[in-house]
């Protein structure tokens, strides 16, 4: 009889472990949506309006506009660790590119100055922390943008429970720095 109880105990433990692994794997595949929702909530909380969202299935593109000063934000989110094994080894990593844009009165001259500077600097655009420039010529916006690699686990308090205060403060700091950088470059152009 003791042996039967031990086998039932082993069976129950195997079921419990299976559910734990299943839940971790499920969470890993859903963190994409969690991160996109958290980014939207963070930027809306700082006074921006969501004006566009698009996805190709892997990369998610989000655009915001500040109703006060009409500045714009572009954000691209790419979850690097949907694969469960990779997430277990490296953590839940995501590439997040944030861009801050302002309307330029002298769009043509500012953009050509920035473009010529970028060509001469031999910048690798995908390296984290490297600020580059882009333009929406038809809309009249010049953007400063920076790629970051974030460990989503740093922003989670539990499964699907995002530390919104921490994420919001970090993303707001990125915009603050990009804004200062862009305004400085636009004044010198």
Secondary structure, DSSP 8 states (H G I E B T S, - for coil): -HHHHHHHHHHHHHHHHHHHHHHHHHHHHHHHHHHHHHHHHHHHHTTEEEEEEEE-SSEEEEEEEETTT--EEEEEEEES--SHHHHHHH-SEEEEEEEEEEE-TTHHHHHHHHHHHHHHHT--TTSTT-EEEEEETTTTEEEEEEEEEEEGGGGEEETTEE-HHHHHHHHHHHHHHHHHHHHHHHHH-
